Amino acid sequence: MARKITITKDFIVNTAFQMAKQEGIEQVTARKLAAKAECSTQPIFRSYENMEELHLELFRMANAFFTFYYERFPKDQAEPFVNLAYAYIQFAKEERNLFKFLFFPERSYGKSTYEILNGEKGIVVAEFEKAKKDGCKNVGDLFTKMWIFVHGAACMTLTGDYDLNENETIKLLKDTYRAFK
């Protein structure tokens, strides 16, 4: 009779995701994951051909997690891109390891920042439509300029150099949107 598999693929990927979230993707190695899962590396490599395949799945999970985070984020501002921009900055602050994994990847897995943000739900496309309705003539140019600014602010949260409160941040984002519109 064959041995019953007790360490499942779901258990492995969920353990790895928690490691990536808490410790950073660079800590998700076969040995460290096996130690955390309290198993040998055999169940890992029974489930995944190699660690790159596991990391790709973790990247997809992190992307879905960002989408989930944004869907539940308060959307109190009427100006296009402001809610998304503020959520992005807060995500960097609250989920720093996942933020670095998604938006500072050693490997981007073929995804641009735009594609990661847009996700399967069309988050950025919806903001483009709002900007068009608001009279913006070139939403792609607006997005590029605004996102350079927003990404800089998010990166400053990682280094501890961003100390603006919510009201100050929202005002700055609104001013930025209006300036680039």
ABEGO torsion letter per residue (X at the ends): XBBBBABBAAAAAAAAAAAAAAAEAAABBAAAAAAAAGBBAAAAAAABABAAAAAAAAAAAAAAAAAAAAAABBBABABBGAAAAAAAAAAAAABAAAAAAAAABABAGGBBAAAAAAEAAGAAAAAAAAAAAAGBABAAAAAAAAAAAAAAAAAAAAAGABABBAAAAAAAAAAAAAAAX
